Amino acid sequence: MTKNSKDLLLENLKSSILNDKICPELESQATQLVFGMGNSDADLVFIGEAPGKKEDESGKPFVGASGKLLDELLSVIGLRRSDIYITNIVKYRPPKNRDPSELEKQAFLPYLKKQLEIISPKIVITLGRHSMNCFLPKRKISEVHGSPEVVDGITYLPLYHPAAALYNGSMRQTLIDDFQKIPELISQ
Ligand code: URA
């Protein structure tokens, strides 16, 4: 599929999330839908948890403090935002940045799966346990971070959420070490 047709399909998917009113409660409290951004033809798709305040205001994922750290981690392996695609499981900001509920995650999951199907990346990188458990249920992030796993032909790489490393130096190093596994995975 060409990049143009992927972009078109993603636009249609975004419209269906808006039309289907899948999470009216979250929608009514959020400023806007944060659908995802980046290269629709990327080898890597990163999946976070849900938009925060800055993301809600801008309509773009990972533009706050976690996003800045994510950019630094990407630069460690020579990548930029324009090389990847990034989105969240839940696409409206939960009030006061609370964790998304199971129901909210399940409501968005079919759309997220469709989004992945359109982009069809080589690797899906989950950031944090919420994102990981949508695809790899019952795993513990402390046990499986940095270890790729193939499920139904899709390679998942579970990583810690950058927010966990913002004020924790050793976690930051763990994330750097895990990020350094990405180039080899892409080249396989
Ligand atoms: N944290 C997330 O999980 N997603 C964002 O978009 C921003 C912060």
Backbone and ligand atoms as CSV (ligand in chain L), in Angstrom:
chain,resi,resn,atom,element,x,y,z
A,1,MET,N,N,0.851,-1.197,0.000
A,1,MET,CA,C,0.000,0.000,0.000
A,1,MET,C,C,0.888,1.249,0.000
A,2,THR,N,N,0.527,2.259,-0.781
A,2,THR,CA,C,1.356,3.469,-0.818
A,2,THR,C,C,1.110,4.310,0.439
A,3,LYS,N,N,2.067,5.238,0.687
A,3,LYS,CA,C,1.932,6.108,1.859
A,3,LYS,C,C,0.665,6.959,1.742
A,4,ASN,N,N,0.396,7.422,0.503
A,4,ASN,CA,C,-0.804,8.241,0.313
A,4,ASN,C,C,-2.077,7.511,0.664
A,5,SER,N,N,-2.145,6.231,0.252
A,5,SER,CA,C,-3.385,5.513,0.567
A,5,SER,C,C,-3.476,5.204,2.059
A,6,LYS,N,N,-2.310,4.987,2.703
A,6,LYS,CA,C,-2.335,4.798,4.166
A,6,LYS,C,C,-2.849,6.068,4.852
A,7,ASP,N,N,-2.346,7.226,4.400
A,7,ASP,CA,C,-2.777,8.496,5.008
A,7,ASP,C,C,-4.292,8.675,4.874
A,8,LEU,N,N,-4.795,8.297,3.718
A,8,LEU,CA,C,-6.236,8.427,3.461
A,8,LEU,C,C,-7.039,7.512,4.385
A,9,LEU,N,N,-6.569,6.266,4.507
A,9,LEU,CA,C,-7.267,5.310,5.377
A,9,LEU,C,C,-7.226,5.769,6.834
A,10,LEU,N,N,-6.088,6.362,7.230
A,10,LEU,CA,C,-5.982,6.851,8.614
A,10,LEU,C,C,-6.943,8.018,8.845
A,11,GLU,N,N,-7.072,8.883,7.851
A,11,GLU,CA,C,-8.035,9.988,7.966
A,11,GLU,C,C,-9.454,9.445,8.141
A,12,ASN,N,N,-9.784,8.402,7.354
A,12,ASN,CA,C,-11.121,7.793,7.466
A,12,ASN,C,C,-11.332,7.175,8.836
A,13,LEU,N,N,-10.272,6.545,9.355
A,13,LEU,CA,C,-10.361,5.921,10.673
A,13,LEU,C,C,-10.594,6.980,11.751
A,14,LYS,N,N,-9.884,8.087,11.607
A,14,LYS,CA,C,-10.058,9.198,12.564
A,14,LYS,C,C,-11.520,9.682,12.534
A,15,SER,N,N,-12.056,9.810,11.320
A,15,SER,CA,C,-13.462,10.239,11.203
A,15,SER,C,C,-14.394,9.236,11.849
A,16,SER,N,N,-14.086,7.929,11.695
A,16,SER,CA,C,-15.022,6.976,12.304
A,16,SER,C,C,-14.950,7.008,13.824
A,17,ILE,N,N,-13.776,7.283,14.391
A,17,ILE,CA,C,-13.722,7.414,15.864
A,17,ILE,C,C,-14.623,8.579,16.294
A,18,LEU,N,N,-14.543,9.678,15.534
A,18,LEU,CA,C,-15.363,10.850,15.892
A,18,LEU,C,C,-16.845,10.547,15.713
A,19,ASN,N,N,-17.179,9.881,14.606
A,19,ASN,CA,C,-18.602,9.604,14.319
A,19,ASN,C,C,-19.194,8.558,15.252
A,20,ASP,N,N,-18.371,7.565,15.624
A,20,ASP,CA,C,-18.908,6.450,16.406
A,20,ASP,C,C,-19.146,6.794,17.874
A,21,LYS,N,N,-18.644,7.956,18.288
A,21,LYS,CA,C,-18.869,8.395,19.689
A,21,LYS,C,C,-18.534,7.278,20.671
A,22,ILE,N,N,-17.303,6.758,20.566
A,22,ILE,CA,C,-16.999,5.554,21.329
A,22,ILE,C,C,-16.805,5.795,22.828
A,23,CYS,N,N,-16.416,7.001,23.204
A,23,CYS,CA,C,-16.209,7.266,24.637
A,23,CYS,C,C,-16.787,8.638,24.954
A,24,PRO,N,N,-18.118,8.765,24.931
A,24,PRO,CA,C,-18.719,10.097,25.068
A,24,PRO,C,C,-18.322,10.825,26.345
A,25,GLU,N,N,-18.128,10.055,27.432
A,25,GLU,CA,C,-17.777,10.724,28.697
A,25,GLU,C,C,-16.410,11.376,28.638
A,26,LEU,N,N,-15.447,10.615,28.117
A,26,LEU,CA,C,-14.099,11.186,27.985
A,26,LEU,C,C,-14.112,12.325,26.975
A,27,GLU,N,N,-14.835,12.096,25.884
A,27,GLU,CA,C,-14.865,13.097,24.812
A,27,GLU,C,C,-15.402,14.436,25.335
A,28,SER,N,N,-16.440,14.353,26.179
A,28,SER,CA,C,-17.079,15.590,26.639
A,28,SER,C,C,-16.146,16.398,27.549
A,29,GLN,N,N,-15.169,15.725,28.153
A,29,GLN,CA,C,-14.279,16.441,29.068
A,29,GLN,C,C,-12.950,16.832,28.416
A,30,ALA,N,N,-12.701,16.274,27.241
A,30,ALA,CA,C,-11.432,16.555,26.567
A,30,ALA,C,C,-11.595,17.721,25.594
A,31,THR,N,N,-10.451,18.322,25.229
A,31,THR,CA,C,-10.500,19.403,24.238
A,31,THR,C,C,-10.699,18.835,22.839
A,32,GLN,N,N,-9.963,17.760,22.561
A,32,GLN,CA,C,-10.035,17.191,21.218
A,32,GLN,C,C,-9.485,15.765,21.191
A,33,LEU,N,N,-9.735,15.104,20.076
A,33,LEU,CA,C,-9.202,13.768,19.846
A,33,LEU,C,C,-7.713,13.885,19.532
A,34,VAL,N,N,-6.908,13.018,20.156
A,34,VAL,CA,C,-5.478,12.968,19.817
A,34,VAL,C,C,-5.273,11.640,19.090
A,35,PHE,N,N,-5.320,11.694,17.781
A,35,PHE,CA,C,-5.403,10.469,16.993
A,35,PHE,C,C,-4.052,9.762,16.838
A,36,GLY,N,N,-3.019,10.542,16.573
A,36,GLY,CA,C,-1.694,9.952,16.323
A,36,GLY,C,C,-0.990,10.806,15.298
A,37,MET,N,N,0.332,10.660,15.201
A,37,MET,CA,C,1.046,11.441,14.185
A,37,MET,C,C,2.362,10.780,13.822
A,38,GLY,N,N,2.921,11.232,12.711
A,38,GLY,CA,C,4.212,10.706,12.274
A,38,GLY,C,C,4.107,10.113,10.885
A,39,ASN,N,N,5.033,9.223,10.609
A,39,ASN,CA,C,5.151,8.631,9.281
A,39,ASN,C,C,4.251,7.395,9.181
A,40,SER,N,N,3.226,7.490,8.354
A,40,SER,CA,C,2.261,6.382,8.252
A,40,SER,C,C,2.880,5.159,7.573
A,41,ASP,N,N,4.090,5.337,7.039
A,41,ASP,CA,C,4.762,4.223,6.362
A,41,ASP,C,C,5.959,3.727,7.188
A,42,ALA,N,N,5.937,4.019,8.496
A,42,ALA,CA,C,7.105,3.746,9.346
A,42,ALA,C,C,7.273,2.260,9.667
A,43,ASP,N,N,8.510,1.873,9.976
A,43,ASP,CA,C,8.793,0.516,10.466
A,43,ASP,C,C,8.389,0.372,11.929
A,44,LEU,N,N,8.352,1.504,12.637
A,44,LEU,CA,C,8.100,1.480,14.083
A,44,LEU,C,C,6.857,2.272,14.434
A,45,VAL,N,N,5.970,1.642,15.200
A,45,VAL,CA,C,4.853,2.388,15.782
A,45,VAL,C,C,4.997,2.327,17.302
A,46,PHE,N,N,4.985,3.479,17.940
A,46,PHE,CA,C,5.036,3.574,19.402
A,46,PHE,C,C,3.623,3.809,19.916
A,47,ILE,N,N,3.265,3.079,20.973
A,47,ILE,CA,C,1.928,3.237,21.541
A,47,ILE,C,C,2.019,3.593,23.023
A,48,GLY,N,N,1.541,4.780,23.363
A,48,GLY,CA,C,1.502,5.218,24.752
A,48,GLY,C,C,0.152,4.899,25.372
A,49,GLU,N,N,-0.123,5.594,26.450
A,49,GLU,CA,C,-1.304,5.276,27.257
A,49,GLU,C,C,-2.507,6.150,26.867
A,50,ALA,N,N,-2.375,7.428,27.091
A,50,ALA,CA,C,-3.460,8.361,26.793
A,50,ALA,C,C,-2.866,9.776,26.785
A,51,PRO,N,N,-3.529,10.706,26.110
A,51,PRO,CA,C,-2.989,12.076,26.082
A,51,PRO,C,C,-2.996,12.715,27.466
A,52,GLY,N,N,-2.026,13.576,27.706
A,52,GLY,CA,C,-2.000,14.398,28.916
A,52,GLY,C,C,-2.473,15.805,28.548
A,53,LYS,N,N,-2.175,16.764,29.430
A,53,LYS,CA,C,-2.689,18.134,29.249
A,53,LYS,C,C,-2.181,18.773,27.944
A,54,LYS,N,N,-0.859,18.700,27.753
A,54,LYS,CA,C,-0.264,19.338,26.563
A,54,LYS,C,C,-0.776,18.702,25.280
A,55,GLU,N,N,-0.955,17.377,25.333
A,55,GLU,CA,C,-1.416,16.645,24.152
A,55,GLU,C,C,-2.861,17.018,23.850
A,56,ASP,N,N,-3.654,17.140,24.917
A,56,ASP,CA,C,-5.064,17.519,24.781
A,56,ASP,C,C,-5.184,18.913,24.156
A,57,GLU,N,N,-4.281,19.791,24.570
A,57,GLU,CA,C,-4.328,21.169,24.043
A,57,GLU,C,C,-3.880,21.244,22.589
A,58,SER,N,N,-2.861,20.441,22.260
A,58,SER,CA,C,-2.261,20.569,20.916
A,58,SER,C,C,-2.858,19.601,19.894
A,59,GLY,N,N,-3.488,18.531,20.393
A,59,GLY,CA,C,-4.012,17.509,19.475
A,59,GLY,C,C,-2.935,16.558,18.989
A,60,LYS,N,N,-1.716,16.673,19.586
A,60,LYS,CA,C,-0.601,15.820,19.155
A,60,LYS,C,C,-0.112,14.946,20.303
A,61,PRO,N,N,0.251,13.675,20.017
A,61,PRO,CA,C,0.718,12.811,21.100
A,61,PRO,C,C,2.154,13.141,21.512
A,62,PHE,N,N,2.436,12.934,22.767
A,62,PHE,CA,C,3.798,13.059,23.307
A,62,PHE,C,C,4.476,14.389,22.957
A,63,VAL,N,N,3.835,15.476,23.355
A,63,VAL,CA,C,4.466,16.786,23.175
A,63,VAL,C,C,4.906,17.397,24.512
A,64,GLY,N,N,4.577,16.738,25.617
A,64,GLY,CA,C,4.968,17.242,26.937
A,64,GLY,C,C,6.320,16.689,27.367
A,65,ALA,N,N,6.524,16.612,28.676
A,65,ALA,CA,C,7.823,16.187,29.222
A,65,ALA,C,C,8.191,14.765,28.773
A,66,SER,N,N,7.224,13.853,28.779
A,66,SER,CA,C,7.517,12.479,28.327
A,66,SER,C,C,7.939,12.475,26.865
A,67,GLY,N,N,7.301,13.340,26.095
A,67,GLY,CA,C,7.615,13.426,24.662
A,67,GLY,C,C,9.036,13.919,24.428
A,68,LYS,N,N,9.471,14.872,25.277
A,68,LYS,CA,C,10.847,15.398,25.128
A,68,LYS,C,C,11.851,14.279,25.404
A,69,LEU,N,N,11.568,13.492,26.438
A,69,LEU,CA,C,12.475,12.377,26.746
A,69,LEU,C,C,12.425,11.346,25.609
A,70,LEU,N,N,11.247,11.108,25.088
A,70,LEU,CA,C,11.127,10.167,23.973
A,70,LEU,C,C,11.990,10.635,22.792
A,71,ASP,N,N,11.969,11.938,22.511
A,71,ASP,CA,C,12.796,12.472,21.417
A,71,ASP,C,C,14.286,12.218,21.686
A,72,GLU,N,N,14.698,12.386,22.950
A,72,GLU,CA,C,16.107,12.132,23.299
A,72,GLU,C,C,16.449,10.662,23.091
A,73,LEU,N,N,15.529,9.788,23.505
A,73,LEU,CA,C,15.778,8.344,23.367
A,73,LEU,C,C,15.852,7.964,21.891
A,74,LEU,N,N,14.988,8.580,21.090
A,74,LEU,CA,C,15.027,8.300,19.645
A,74,LEU,C,C,16.363,8.751,19.066
A,75,SER,N,N,16.847,9.914,19.529
A,75,SER,CA,C,18.101,10.433,18.955
A,75,SER,C,C,19.293,9.546,19.313
A,76,VAL,N,N,19.206,8.832,20.439
A,76,VAL,CA,C,20.274,7.891,20.825
A,76,VAL,C,C,20.465,6.834,19.720
A,77,ILE,N,N,19.360,6.477,19.059
A,77,ILE,CA,C,19.487,5.463,17.989
A,77,ILE,C,C,19.336,6.102,16.601
A,78,GLY,N,N,19.568,7.419,16.555
A,78,GLY,CA,C,19.619,8.107,15.263
A,78,GLY,C,C,18.275,8.276,14.580
A,79,LEU,N,N,17.204,8.280,15.351
A,79,LEU,CA,C,15.881,8.442,14.746
A,79,LEU,C,C,15.241,9.750,15.182
A,80,ARG,N,N,14.311,10.204,14.344
A,80,ARG,CA,C,13.537,11.397,14.675
A,80,ARG,C,C,12.049,11.051,14.609
A,81,ARG,N,N,11.235,11.970,15.110
A,81,ARG,CA,C,9.787,11.748,15.071
A,81,ARG,C,C,9.281,11.408,13.663
A,82,SER,N,N,9.895,12.071,12.683
A,82,SER,CA,C,9.414,11.869,11.301
A,82,SER,C,C,9.717,10.463,10.783
A,83,ASP,N,N,10.546,9.711,11.533
A,83,ASP,CA,C,10.855,8.326,11.117
A,83,ASP,C,C,9.856,7.331,11.676
A,84,ILE,N,N,9.081,7.749,12.667
A,84,ILE,CA,C,8.207,6.801,13.369
A,84,ILE,C,C,6.750,7.282,13.313
A,85,TYR,N,N,5.853,6.410,13.757
A,85,TYR,CA,C,4.465,6.830,13.972
A,85,TYR,C,C,4.185,6.646,15.449
A,86,ILE,N,N,3.433,7.566,16.031
A,86,ILE,CA,C,3.171,7.469,17.463
A,86,ILE,C,C,1.709,7.769,17.780
A,87,THR,N,N,1.165,6.952,18.672
A,87,THR,CA,C,-0.227,7.147,19.063
A,87,THR,C,C,-0.418,6.636,20.491
A,88,ASN,N,N,-1.646,6.620,20.950
A,88,ASN,CA,C,-1.984,6.119,22.285
A,88,ASN,C,C,-3.120,5.110,22.179
A,89,ILE,N,N,-3.291,4.308,23.229
A,89,ILE,CA,C,-4.445,3.398,23.231
A,89,ILE,C,C,-5.706,4.259,23.295
A,90,VAL,N,N,-5.803,5.054,24.348
A,90,VAL,CA,C,-6.970,5.898,24.567
A,90,VAL,C,C,-6.668,7.268,23.965
A,91,LYS,N,N,-7.581,7.769,23.151
A,91,LYS,CA,C,-7.253,8.943,22.342
A,91,LYS,C,C,-7.915,10.247,22.808
A,92,TYR,N,N,-8.554,10.187,23.974
A,92,TYR,CA,C,-9.006,11.412,24.644
A,92,TYR,C,C,-8.331,11.469,26.007
A,93,ARG,N,N,-8.021,12.683,26.470
A,93,ARG,CA,C,-7.356,12.813,27.774
A,93,ARG,C,C,-8.298,12.404,28.911
A,94,PRO,N,N,-7.892,11.443,29.742
A,94,PRO,CA,C,-8.691,11.151,30.935
A,94,PRO,C,C,-8.583,12.332,31.909
A,95,PRO,N,N,-9.705,12.695,32.567
A,95,PRO,CA,C,-9.676,13.848,33.471
A,95,PRO,C,C,-8.569,13.721,34.518
A,96,LYS,N,N,-7.892,14.806,34.761
A,96,LYS,CA,C,-6.799,14.877,35.746
A,96,LYS,C,C,-5.723,13.823,35.505
A,97,ASN,N,N,-5.589,13.419,34.278
A,97,ASN,CA,C,-4.565,12.411,33.901
A,97,ASN,C,C,-4.685,11.102,34.670
A,98,ARG,N,N,-5.906,10.741,35.055
A,98,ARG,CA,C,-6.049,9.449,35.741
A,98,ARG,C,C,-5.750,8.334,34.734
A,99,ASP,N,N,-5.490,7.123,35.266
A,99,ASP,CA,C,-5.266,5.975,34.394
A,99,ASP,C,C,-6.526,5.723,33.576
A,100,PRO,N,N,-6.369,5.319,32.316
A,100,PRO,CA,C,-7.567,4.954,31.555
A,100,PRO,C,C,-8.188,3.682,32.135
A,101,SER,N,N,-9.514,3.606,32.125
A,101,SER,CA,C,-10.182,2.424,32.680
A,101,SER,C,C,-10.121,1.275,31.679
A,102,GLU,N,N,-10.410,0.074,32.179
A,102,GLU,CA,C,-10.427,-1.106,31.319
A,102,GLU,C,C,-11.431,-0.914,30.172
A,103,LEU,N,N,-12.581,-0.355,30.521
A,103,LEU,CA,C,-13.643,-0.132,29.533
A,103,LEU,C,C,-13.186,0.839,28.441
A,104,GLU,N,N,-12.490,1.880,28.867
A,104,GLU,CA,C,-12.007,2.883,27.897
A,104,GLU,C,C,-10.965,2.260,26.972
A,105,LYS,N,N,-10.083,1.448,27.564
A,105,LYS,CA,C,-9.052,0.812,26.729
A,105,LYS,C,C,-9.702,-0.140,25.719
A,106,GLN,N,N,-10.671,-0.913,26.197
A,106,GLN,CA,C,-11.343,-1.876,25.308
A,106,GLN,C,C,-12.127,-1.160,24.207
A,107,ALA,N,N,-12.678,0.016,24.536
A,107,ALA,CA,C,-13.455,0.763,23.535
A,107,ALA,C,C,-12.558,1.221,22.385
A,108,PHE,N,N,-11.327,1.610,22.715
A,108,PHE,CA,C,-10.427,2.121,21.679
A,108,PHE,C,C,-9.642,1.026,20.963
A,109,LEU,N,N,-9.557,-0.149,21.577
A,109,LEU,CA,C,-8.660,-1.181,21.037
A,109,LEU,C,C,-8.943,-1.570,19.575
A,110,PRO,N,N,-10.221,-1.782,19.179
A,110,PRO,CA,C,-10.452,-2.148,17.770
A,110,PRO,C,C,-9.937,-1.075,16.802
A,111,TYR,N,N,-10.037,0.193,17.198
A,111,TYR,CA,C,-9.575,1.285,16.336
A,111,TYR,C,C,-8.046,1.305,16.294
A,112,LEU,N,N,-7.435,1.032,17.445
A,112,LEU,CA,C,-5.977,0.981,17.488
A,112,LEU,C,C,-5.462,-0.166,16.617
A,113,LYS,N,N,-6.160,-1.304,16.682
A,113,LYS,CA,C,-5.735,-2.458,15.868
A,113,LYS,C,C,-5.859,-2.126,14.389
A,114,LYS,N,N,-6.919,-1.416,14.021
A,114,LYS,CA,C,-7.123,-1.004,12.630
A,114,LYS,C,C,-6.000,-0.044,12.212
A,115,GLN,N,N,-5.659,0.862,13.121
A,115,GLN,CA,C,-4.582,1.829,12.856
A,115,GLN,C,C,-3.270,1.086,12.558
A,116,LEU,N,N,-2.998,0.052,13.350
A,116,LEU,CA,C,-1.778,-0.746,13.156
A,116,LEU,C,C,-1.843,-1.529,11.846
A,117,GLU,N,N,-3.035,-2.022,11.541
A,117,GLU,CA,C,-3.207,-2.794,10.304
A,117,GLU,C,C,-2.897,-1.910,9.090
A,118,ILE,N,N,-3.346,-0.666,9.142
A,118,ILE,CA,C,-3.113,0.255,8.020
A,118,ILE,C,C,-1.613,0.551,7.889
A,119,ILE,N,N,-0.973,0.872,9.000
A,119,ILE,CA,C,0.451,1.255,8.945
A,119,ILE,C,C,1.316,0.023,8.691
A,120,SER,N,N,0.900,-1.096,9.234
A,120,SER,CA,C,1.635,-2.376,9.196
A,120,SER,C,C,3.152,-2.219,9.386
A,121,PRO,N,N,3.534,-1.790,10.586
A,121,PRO,CA,C,4.960,-1.592,10.882
A,121,PRO,C,C,5.677,-2.931,11.099
A,122,LYS,N,N,7.002,-2.872,11.111
A,122,LYS,CA,C,7.776,-4.086,11.437
A,122,LYS,C,C,7.664,-4.395,12.917
A,123,ILE,N,N,7.662,-3.335,13.732
A,123,ILE,CA,C,7.657,-3.526,15.186
A,123,ILE,C,C,6.672,-2.558,15.850
A,124,VAL,N,N,5.931,-3.101,16.788
A,124,VAL,CA,C,5.041,-2.265,17.604
A,124,VAL,C,C,5.706,-2.113,18.975
A,125,ILE,N,N,5.996,-0.878,19.355
A,125,ILE,CA,C,6.655,-0.636,20.639
A,125,ILE,C,C,5.626,-0.098,21.624
A,126,THR,N,N,5.377,-0.868,22.673
A,126,THR,CA,C,4.413,-0.429,23.675
A,126,THR,C,C,5.165,0.316,24.778
A,127,LEU,N,N,4.609,1.433,25.199
A,127,LEU,CA,C,5.239,2.247,26.246
A,127,LEU,C,C,4.408,2.141,27.521
A,128,GLY,N,N,4.938,1.446,28.483
A,128,GLY,CA,C,4.229,1.301,29.755
A,128,GLY,C,C,3.330,0.079,29.788
A,129,ARG,N,N,2.846,-0.219,31.007
A,129,ARG,CA,C,2.114,-1.484,31.182
A,129,ARG,C,C,0.725,-1.469,30.561
A,130,HIS,N,N,0.059,-0.305,30.554
A,130,HIS,CA,C,-1.293,-0.267,29.971
A,130,HIS,C,C,-1.248,-0.646,28.511
A,131,SER,N,N,-0.311,-0.046,27.812
A,131,SER,CA,C,-0.178,-0.302,26.382
A,131,SER,C,C,0.248,-1.756,26.148
A,132,MET,N,N,1.237,-2.203,26.920
A,132,MET,CA,C,1.710,-3.588,26.784
A,132,MET,C,C,0.573,-4.583,26.991
A,133,ASN,N,N,-0.198,-4.392,28.069
A,133,ASN,CA,C,-1.210,-5.399,28.408
A,133,ASN,C,C,-2.369,-5.471,27.419
A,134,CYS,N,N,-2.526,-4.458,26.579
A,134,CYS,CA,C,-3.542,-4.551,25.515
A,134,CYS,C,C,-3.170,-5.632,24.510
A,135,PHE,N,N,-1.884,-5.849,24.311
A,135,PHE,CA,C,-1.423,-6.809,23.298
A,135,PHE,C,C,-0.790,-8.041,23.931
A,136,LEU,N,N,-0.166,-7.853,25.069
A,136,LEU,CA,C,0.514,-8.942,25.772
A,136,LEU,C,C,-0.059,-9.016,27.187
A,137,PRO,N,N,-1.259,-9.611,27.320
A,137,PRO,CA,C,-1.905,-9.597,28.637
A,137,PRO,C,C,-1.105,-10.382,29.670
A,138,LYS,N,N,-1.258,-10.002,30.892
A,138,LYS,CA,C,-0.687,-10.705,32.049
A,138,LYS,C,C,0.840,-10.639,32.148
A,139,ARG,N,N,1.506,-10.000,31.201
A,139,ARG,CA,C,2.970,-9.875,31.358
A,139,ARG,C,C,3.242,-8.793,32.394
A,140,LYS,N,N,4.407,-8.933,33.044
A,140,LYS,CA,C,4.845,-7.884,33.979
A,140,LYS,C,C,5.939,-7.091,33.299
A,141,ILE,N,N,5.782,-5.788,33.260
A,141,ILE,CA,C,6.749,-4.969,32.525
A,141,ILE,C,C,8.155,-5.103,33.104
A,142,SER,N,N,8.237,-5.287,34.439
A,142,SER,CA,C,9.568,-5.410,35.058
A,142,SER,C,C,10.272,-6.689,34.590
A,143,GLU,N,N,9.503,-7.658,34.109
A,143,GLU,CA,C,10.101,-8.925,33.671
A,143,GLU,C,C,10.368,-8.967,32.167
A,144,VAL,N,N,9.534,-8.274,31.376
A,144,VAL,CA,C,9.627,-8.468,29.917
A,144,VAL,C,C,10.114,-7.235,29.146
A,145,HIS,N,N,10.353,-6.113,29.842
A,145,HIS,CA,C,10.775,-4.920,29.097
A,145,HIS,C,C,12.040,-5.218,28.291
A,146,GLY,N,N,12.052,-4.730,27.066
A,146,GLY,CA,C,13.231,-4.925,26.214
A,146,GLY,C,C,13.313,-6.269,25.539
A,147,SER,N,N,12.319,-7.158,25.784
A,147,SER,CA,C,12.336,-8.474,25.129
A,147,SER,C,C,11.209,-8.549,24.103
A,148,PRO,N,N,11.566,-8.649,22.811
A,148,PRO,CA,C,10.519,-8.695,21.788
A,148,PRO,C,C,9.727,-9.993,21.847
A,149,GLU,N,N,8.470,-9.909,21.466
A,149,GLU,CA,C,7.619,-11.100,21.440
A,149,GLU,C,C,6.726,-11.033,20.202
A,150,VAL,N,N,6.629,-12.161,19.502
A,150,VAL,CA,C,5.795,-12.186,18.295
A,150,VAL,C,C,4.445,-12.810,18.641
A,151,VAL,N,N,3.369,-12.088,18.338
A,151,VAL,CA,C,2.012,-12.615,18.543
A,151,VAL,C,C,1.247,-12.415,17.236
A,152,ASP,N,N,0.673,-13.495,16.718
A,152,ASP,CA,C,-0.062,-13.447,15.443
A,152,ASP,C,C,0.730,-12.725,14.354
A,153,GLY,N,N,2.011,-13.005,14.292
A,153,GLY,CA,C,2.844,-12.454,13.219
A,153,GLY,C,C,3.297,-11.017,13.447
A,154,ILE,N,N,2.895,-10.413,14.564
A,154,ILE,CA,C,3.315,-9.028,14.831
A,154,ILE,C,C,4.366,-9.031,15.939
A,155,THR,N,N,5.478,-8.312,15.717
A,155,THR,CA,C,6.522,-8.226,16.738
A,155,THR,C,C,6.243,-7.050,17.669
A,156,TYR,N,N,6.128,-7.369,18.948
A,156,TYR,CA,C,5.919,-6.332,19.963
A,156,TYR,C,C,7.195,-6.195,20.788
A,157,LEU,N,N,7.560,-4.947,21.074
A,157,LEU,CA,C,8.673,-4.710,21.989
A,157,LEU,C,C,8.141,-3.883,23.159
A,158,PRO,N,N,7.945,-4.516,24.321
A,158,PRO,CA,C,7.438,-3.739,25.463
A,158,PRO,C,C,8.556,-2.942,26.128
A,159,LEU,N,N,8.314,-1.657,26.320
A,159,LEU,CA,C,9.288,-0.795,27.001
A,159,LEU,C,C,8.601,-0.064,28.147
A,160,TYR,N,N,9.400,0.400,29.084
A,160,TYR,CA,C,8.844,1.252,30.131
A,160,TYR,C,C,8.338,2.550,29.505
A,161,HIS,N,N,7.374,3.173,30.174
A,161,HIS,CA,C,6.884,4.472,29.705
A,161,HIS,C,C,7.939,5.534,30.035
A,162,PRO,N,N,8.221,6.459,29.104
A,162,PRO,CA,C,9.223,7.492,29.403
A,162,PRO,C,C,8.900,8.273,30.676
A,163,ALA,N,N,7.620,8.425,31.017
A,163,ALA,CA,C,7.266,9.174,32.239
A,163,ALA,C,C,7.906,8.537,33.471
A,164,ALA,N,N,8.082,7.212,33.439
A,164,ALA,CA,C,8.669,6.502,34.581
A,164,ALA,C,C,10.137,6.874,34.758
A,165,ALA,N,N,10.757,7.383,33.700
A,165,ALA,CA,C,12.193,7.678,33.747
A,165,ALA,C,C,12.484,9.161,33.928
A,166,LEU,N,N,11.413,9.969,33.987
A,166,LEU,CA,C,11.636,11.423,34.028
A,166,LEU,C,C,12.463,11.848,35.238
A,167,TYR,N,N,12.171,11.229,36.368
A,167,TYR,CA,C,12.885,11.637,37.590
A,167,TYR,C,C,13.627,10.459,38.206
A,168,ASN,N,N,14.028,9.527,37.375
A,168,ASN,CA,C,14.678,8.320,37.885
A,168,ASN,C,C,15.821,7.930,36.943
A,169,GLY,N,N,17.035,8.234,37.376
A,169,GLY,CA,C,18.207,8.045,36.524
A,169,GLY,C,C,18.437,6.616,36.088
A,170,SER,N,N,18.191,5.647,36.985
A,170,SER,CA,C,18.494,4.264,36.603
A,170,SER,C,C,17.449,3.753,35.608
A,171,MET,N,N,16.215,4.229,35.765
A,171,MET,CA,C,15.172,3.866,34.811
A,171,MET,C,C,15.487,4.438,33.425
A,172,ARG,N,N,16.051,5.635,33.447
A,172,ARG,CA,C,16.444,6.291,32.195
A,172,ARG,C,C,17.481,5.425,31.466
A,173,GLN,N,N,18.453,4.920,32.228
A,173,GLN,CA,C,19.493,4.071,31.625
A,173,GLN,C,C,18.877,2.779,31.094
A,174,THR,N,N,17.913,2.225,31.847
A,174,THR,CA,C,17.240,1.000,31.384
A,174,THR,C,C,16.546,1.268,30.044
A,175,LEU,N,N,15.894,2.432,29.956
A,175,LEU,CA,C,15.206,2.762,28.700
A,175,LEU,C,C,16.209,2.940,27.555
A,176,ILE,N,N,17.334,3.577,27.859
A,176,ILE,CA,C,18.361,3.753,26.818
A,176,ILE,C,C,18.843,2.380,26.351
A,177,ASP,N,N,19.118,1.491,27.309
A,177,ASP,CA,C,19.594,0.140,26.958
A,177,ASP,C,C,18.555,-0.580,26.107
A,178,ASP,N,N,17.279,-0.465,26.488
A,178,ASP,CA,C,16.224,-1.146,25.722
A,178,ASP,C,C,16.068,-0.525,24.325
A,179,PHE,N,N,16.177,0.789,24.255
A,179,PHE,CA,C,16.070,1.458,22.945
A,179,PHE,C,C,17.165,0.975,21.995
A,180,GLN,N,N,18.326,0.676,22.589
A,180,GLN,CA,C,19.441,0.279,21.730
A,180,GLN,C,C,19.232,-1.088,21.068
A,181,LYS,N,N,18.186,-1.785,21.485
A,181,LYS,CA,C,17.865,-3.057,20.826
A,181,LYS,C,C,17.058,-2.839,19.543
A,182,ILE,N,N,16.536,-1.632,19.376
A,182,ILE,CA,C,15.610,-1.387,18.268
A,182,ILE,C,C,16.288,-1.506,16.879
A,183,PRO,N,N,17.466,-0.884,16.661
A,183,PRO,CA,C,18.042,-0.947,15.308
A,183,PRO,C,C,18.224,-2.369,14.801
A,184,GLU,N,N,18.673,-3.259,15.676
A,184,GLU,CA,C,18.881,-4.648,15.222
A,184,GLU,C,C,17.548,-5.312,14.885
A,185,LEU,N,N,16.539,-5.005,15.672
A,185,LEU,CA,C,15.207,-5.589,15.400
A,185,LEU,C,C,14.668,-5.120,14.047
A,186,ILE,N,N,14.903,-3.834,13.734
A,186,ILE,CA,C,14.403,-3.308,12.454
A,186,ILE,C,C,15.107,-3.993,11.298
A,187,SER,N,N,16.405,-4.268,11.492
A,187,SER,CA,C,17.176,-4.808,10.365
A,187,SER,C,C,16.930,-6.302,10.133
A,188,GLN,N,N,16.222,-6.958,11.047
A,188,GLN,CA,C,16.011,-8.412,10.885
A,188,GLN,C,C,15.021,-8.722,9.765
L,1,URA,N1,N,1.809,9.977,27.881
L,1,URA,C1,C,1.199,9.133,27.026
L,1,URA,O1,O,1.048,7.958,27.308
L,1,URA,N2,N,0.804,9.621,25.875
L,1,URA,C2,C,0.968,10.870,25.510
L,1,URA,O2,O,0.569,11.211,24.411
L,1,URA,C3,C,1.616,11.720,26.422
L,1,URA,C4,C,2.026,11.263,27.595
